[in-house]
Amino acid sequence: ETFQISKDPYFIEKVRDIVGLYMSPPVNALVLCVDEKSQIQALNRTQPILPMRPGQVERHTPEYQRNGTTSLFAALDVATGRVIGQCHRRHSHEEFVAFLDHVAASLVREPGTAVHVVMDNYGTHKHPKAREWFVRHPDFVPHFTPTSASWLNQVERFFTQITQRRIRRGSFKSVEELERAIQKYI
């Protein structure tokens, strides 16, 4: 009832491009879905989380102490499900470019292997410094989801899973503790 089709004039072309990468990736290429989950709060529950019991769901108190935030930058390899992730305290084009460097250094691939990078239209992805990074790394090919259609980016499923299975169920006394939990989950 609340779903709305993107008004992007190139909606069909962009959907075909990205779904085509998912369904039939180019030979000798990787397809990575990249995005950020920003403002993840390190919440420390004032009472312990009560586990599930027969006939009773998991429960936690609505009261908590806020201990700061972090942003998770993630790249999901569509073929293998492998996630490359990195947490940063800030969320700007500088951290995004640093994350791209981290991804490039983390990939094990044959020379000449193209890396297709699916991203949404967030400003950090189209910042001049990010564009320069892609020019300096011609084997990385950017692909953008249609406007208002970031749901097409497969890494969003990973963000849902980590939120449901680890972040929301946790209690974190510090941002460092939250970041360790995120890295361990990855």
Salt bridges, closest charged atoms under 4 A:
ASP8 OD2 - LYS14 NZ 2.85
ASP17 OD2 - HIS143 ND1 2.71
GLU36 OE1 - HIS91 NE2 3.38
GLU36 OE2 - HIS125 NE2 2.71
GLU58 OE2 - ARG169 NH2 3.20
GLU94 OE1 - ARG90 NH1 3.26
GLU95 OE2 - ARG90 NH1 3.17
ASP120 OD1 - HIS125 ND1 2.96
ASP139 OD2 - ARG109 NH2 2.65
GLU176 OE2 - ARG89 NH2 3.39
GLU179 OE2 - ARG89 NE 2.88
